[in-house]
């Protein structure tokens, strides 16, 4: 059985990439090579929300994720909101949907609308659905980043 772990993180740092790395560190996802995939959850998967990723492999391993990311420049006016939602069917597979923006309710609505549309394309009966958001306030001098990741399975060696 595949486990899908949903985790959040946020951080600030001197550069945009460093802020992203700091947000990944807050989620314990910073030591993996993240490979982003589209949003279909395998039929045999169990989904769980966690505070931080457990040990899923060695540093440098490839980790398959669906991710939402909201980045803010130093001195920005708006909050950054990253969000990820899911809809799991009663008979197996499911979907993940990600969005980002500056307003939590707008991001939540975009995720719900996207999931509703995607489920309709598949004609699935939904048994479980939810949304997780992470926010980050802009910083006067540093870049800021919020992430929500769905990590699918375990890390695998790159080579």
Helices and strands as residue ranges (DSSP letters): E 3-13, H 16-26, E 33-36, E 40-41, E 46-49, E 62-72, E 80-89, E 94-101, H 104-122, E 126-136, E 143-156
